[in-house]
Amino acid sequence: MENIYPELIIECDGFTNGDTFPIKYTHRGEEQSPEFHLKNLSVNAKSITIIFDDLQAMNHWNIWNIPPLDIIPGNLPGDKDLAILGNAKQRTKYRGPNPPKGVEHKYQFSFFVLDCELKVGGNANKQQLIKAMQGHIVQYGFLCGFFE
């Protein structure tokens, strides 16, 4: 089946798809959210949602209503309302990879480019975001990595 979305290219300093997470983005390092560079962003983009998961365990971070930017800054503050990103919201601050020592986990940043802003409360969880995004996704991309 043909991909219906134009390719979204995601770049992150010091980290490419399938790499080991740089320590600064983990709980054992500075635990700062990465800076992302988005290329080929759709002209129909009205907002971006990022969902960050430990694919073996749990959801780590959700941020939504990010304006359609080519660069999403890193080291974002833990505020629920991120004025530095317009109407962007996050339920909790970024929580970096922190698996048990010696156990490798796979982590994924999923990027959803939407044709609208999401009308969900500030405490929206991953499932509520996924439901609200249905029918509004114009692009999708991901960046995964490993950490132990």
C-alpha positions, 0 to 999 in steps of 0.5 A: 500500500502506498504511503498517503502522507508526504515523508516527514524527515526528523533530525536530532543532534547526535542521534539518528534513528536506531542509535543509542540515546545520547546520555544528556537526553536520559534520566542518567544525564541532563534529562533534557528534551532533544531539539528536533529539526523537521524537514518536508513539513506539510503546507497543511500543518496547523500543529504538531503532537509528539508522543514519546514512549518506552516501547517495552514499558510506558508512555514518557512524554506527550506534547501537543499543539506545537506550531508548525516549526522547522525547529522544535527547541530542546530543553523545554521547561516542565510547564503545562502551558509552553508559552515559548511554543504558542499554544503548546501543552504538555501533561508532564515534563519530559522524562528521559529514558531510564530502564533498569541498568543492564536492560536495553529498552527501545524508545520512540518519538512519534511525530504527528503533523495535524491539520488543526489544534487539538481541543483537549484538556491540559491533563490529556493522556496518550489515548485521549490525544490519539483519539483527538487526532483521528482524521486530522493527521497529515504527516507522521514520522518517528525517531527511535533509539535504544538505552540501557 
